[in-house]
Amino acid sequence: MLDWQSVYSASDGSVTDPDMPDLVPVPVLDEAKTVQRRSEILPTTPRETVHVLVQQDGRRLSAASYAFQSDPEIVLAALPTTSGDALEFASDTLLEDRGFMLRAVTQGQNALFYASEELRGDYDLVLAAVQHFGCALEFASYDLQANKELVLFAVGQDGMALRHASEDLQADHETVVTAVQQCGVAIAFAADELRKDPSIMKACKL
């Protein structure tokens, strides 16, 4: 929650806060405080106020109207503080929109979970996700969990993503080396025959 004591006036009559890089007009913040007190976001709540509120705590999207839950910028603002789980409250229209989801999956590790089955099998979309959050591989289609090129991106970002790779790739020397170089603990998810491999042990950062 925003610490209102930390908000100070700017020379132009606006206010700023360390957690909010953009200047926000005083009336918007006053309205945000009012909405905080009543714990609801009415359809008549100004869009700028809703943006401030969900940026502070993405769970507030659950109390927003359908119009706000269908607003791409409002929904995107809600994702970082919820690891992407605020998408639970987004409209189906947004969740099925490839362009929107390409942006959403870079804002929270769990965002890919809320994508449609078709989009979870979209190489470029899943690549965008794992390049930011390697363990988002968990929510990719089985075919993509077996795609070596994509999995290498995932384990290079987070070695622990190896746990979500296909069994064949957990037994793939290059994939396992890449994973354990990033995170030594990832060796726990390598195939048995690779766990005692000298080159794997050497690459492991334990």
Phi, psi and omega in degrees: 000143181295131176275103186293340177291338183273355180277133180227156184282142174263169184296336182266011179088003177268179177228161178220168182212144182305328181274355184229097188296331182273144176292135181242126181303143181308314181302326179294316180290324176297317178295322179297319178296322179296316180294322177302319183293326182264356173057039175206155178242109183279157178303334181272356179297131181303142182303319181299324179292316179299319179300315179298315184296313182285336176292325177289318183209104184299339180296340180295344178300333180296335182264003183274161178287166180300325180299318178287325179288350177253003182269113184306315184290324177295313182294316179300323180295336182276349190282315186304322183279355182237013184055026179094352185288349176295345177297344176302333184257002180282156180290152178300328179302317178290319183295336180263000182270111184300316181300317178294314183294331175300326177280319185296320185291349177268000185254353180188140185300328184268000185302322183298333180303327185271356178288157178294161179304320180298316182289331178288351175252009180273114186305309185296323180291316179293323177300317178301322180292309186287339176290337177260322182222097185306321184284359172295347176305334179305329187260003178283162177295160179300322180299319181283333175292345178254005180273110188299317182301314181291318180296325177298322175297317183295310183287338175289330177277320180211108183304332182292349176295346179303331181296339182258000178281162178295160179300323180298320181282335173290345177254007180269124186301311182298318181296316182292319178300315180300319181294312184286337174293327179279323181208109184302327182298340181297345179301336179298339182257005177280156177299150183308319185291344180263344185295335179252009178294125182306318183291328177291315179299323180292322181285338185291128182266064177243000000 
